[in-house]
């Protein structure tokens, strides 16, 4: 009896804790991640209830795996890439270099060069600047900013070299990677086949189609984009690419 340790239902140390269904409050954290990581146009607040209606119950482990996959993907360049983002970094780099060129002569004539800011309130009895800008430190910061911006430009541009990178606009690219994440989650976390079926009217159907529809009903896609046939065609074109993100889900 001395070795007996009670296992509580809500204790993460209890192995069965992670097999239990995720609660709405716990899943709210996943919804918040979706919104923070540029996928807010896809997932609706009712997703758990809608999934339950078709027999899909997320466990706490499933929820954690989905969160980790989202965070891992968000660390890559594809979700952040756009011509505008690269142009912004290029402007920052050029401005930093121009500012350095303007200030360097002051530092060359005086290695301890300082710029002073007096402000509006000056003590007439003991006048002193309210703040100092040490040009040596500032120019070193500009040099670091230049290197950071250049590195970030290269990182953003690397998205174009990815094997799975679609050549399309940002909205289509975001949907592409979001659905690819869903396929990976379906296959590697939920352990389901990436198969689809058809109705008698040849409309795409099946559990995977319904899963993607429910996970994408947040209002950011057109009705025809969420049709069963459109999703079935997309799955058939891209299901072999899930291998590239397999490591997001197996840990």
N, C-alpha and C positions, 0 to 999 in steps of 0.2 A: 504493500500500500504506500510505502514511502516514495516509490518511484512513480506513482500515479500523478499524471498531469492532465487536468481537465482540458478538453478541446472545445472552445467556444465557437459558435456558428460564425461570429463576426470577427474572429481572430485571424489575421493574415498568416499566422504561423500554422494554422490548421489547414492541411492540404485541401480539404473540401471547400474552404472559403473561396478559392479561385474558380471552383467549378460551379458555384452558385450563380444564378442570374444577376446581372448587373442591375443596380437600382437606378431609377430616374435621376436621383441626385448625383450618383457616381458618374452616370453617363453625361451629365451636364458638362463635366470637365472636357469630355471628348468634343461636345458641341462647341465649347469655347475655343478649343484648339483649331477646329475647322474654320471658325470665324477669324481667328488670329493668323492663320496660315493661308489666307487667300482662297479658301474653299467655301466661304460663307454663302455663295450663290447656289450651293447644291443641297446641303442637308437641312431638312425641316425639323422643327422641334418635336414633331409627332413620330419621329422615325422608329423609336422603340415599339410603340403601340402598333404601328403599321407593319413592322416586321413580325411581331407576335401573331398577327392575324393570318400570316402565311406560314406560321410554324417555325420561324427563325428566332431563337432566343439567344441573345448575347450573354455569355458568361463573363464573370469579372476578368478572367484570363484573356478572353477574346477582346474585351474592351481595352485592356492594357496593351495587347499586341497591336491593336489599331492605333493607339496613341503613340507608341514607339515608332511605328511605321511612318506616321505623319511627321513626327519630329525628325526622323532620319531623312525623309524626303525633303523636308524644309531646309536642311543643311546643304542641299545640293543647289546648283545654279539654275536649274530649269524653271523653278517656280518664280525666280526673281528676274530672269532674263527678259529684256526688251531693248529695242534700239534706243528708247528714251533713257533707260537706266545707264546704258553704256555712254550715251552722250553727256549725261549728268556728271559721271565720273571724269570724263575727258575735260569738261569745263572746270571742274574743281582742280584737276591736275594743272591745267594751263594757268588758272588764276594763282595757284600757289607758286608756280614758277615765276610768274610775272611779279608778284609781290616780293619774292625773294630777290629778284633782279633789282627792284627799286630800293630795297633796304640794305642790300649788301655793302654798297659804298660807305654807308654810315658806320658799319661795323669794321670795315677795313681801315678807316681813319682812326677808330677808337674801339679797341676790342672789348671795352666795358661800356659800350654805348647804351644809353637808356633813354626811353621816351617817358615823359611825365604827363600825368593827367591831374589837373588841378580841381576841376569841378566848379560848382557855383558857390559852395560854402568854404571860404578860405579864412582861417584864423589870422587876422591882421597882426596880432601880437606875436604870433609864432607861425608864419606862413610856411607851409610844406605841401607838396603834392599829396593828393589823396591816394594815388596809385602809381605804380611804376611798371613799365614794360621793358624788360631786359631783352635787347634785340638778339643777342646770342642765343638765348633760350628760344625766342620766338622763331628765329630762322631754322633752328634745329627741328622745331615742331612743323614748320612748313616743309622741310625735307622729308620728315616722316609722313606727312599728309600726302606728299607727291608719291612716295613709294606705296602707301596704302591704296591710293586711287588707281595707280597703275596695276597693282596686284588684283584689285577688285574688278577692273576692266577685263583682265585676262580670265579671271574666274567666271565672270558673266558670259564672256564669249565662248567659253568651253562648252556651254550648253548646246551650241550649234554642232558640236562634234560627237554628241552622244548617239549611239546606234539607234535609240528609240525616239530621238528628237524629231517630232513632226515639223515640217516646213509650213507653218501656218501662223495665223495671228494669235495674240496672247489668249483670247477667250477660248479658242479651239484647243490651244496647247494646254491650258489649265484643265479643260474637260478631259483631254487625252490622258494626262498624267493621273488625274483623279480616278478615272475609270480603270486605268492600269493598276492603281493601288487596290481598287475594289476587286479586280480579278485576282491579284496576288493574295489578298486577304481571303477571298472565297476558296482558293485552291490550297494555300499553304497553312492558313490558320483554321479555317472551318473544315478543311479536308474534303471538299466537294469537287466533282468533275466540272470542267469548263465547257459543258455541253449545253446546247439550246435545243428547242423543239419548235414545232409549228402547229398552229390551229388548223382546222379544216379550211379556213379562208386563207391559209398560208401566211398568217401573221406570226411573227416571232413570239415565242412564249417559253414557259418553263421557269423553274425556281431562280436560276441565275438572272434571267431577264427581269423578273419581278424584283429581285434583290437590287439590281442596279436602278430600276425605276424608283423604288422607294428611297434609296440612298441619294437620289438626285432630284427629288421633288421640291426643293427649296424655292423654286420660282425663277432660277437663273437660266433655265433652258427653255427653248421653244417646244411646243407640243409635239411637232414632228420629230424633234431630236430625241424624244423619250418614247417614241413608238416602239412596239416590240420588234418590228422588222428592222428599224434603224439600229437598235441595240444588238440584235442577233447578227447583223452584218458586221458591226464594229467588233464584236467578240470574235467572230471567225477570222477577221483580218489581223487581230492583234494578240490573240491568246498565246501564241508561241513566244511573245516578248516578255511574259511574266518571269522567265528565268533570270532576266537582268535585275529584278528586284526581289528575288527569292530570299536573299539574306536579310531583308527588312523583317521577315516574319518568322524565321527559324533561329531561335536563340534560347 
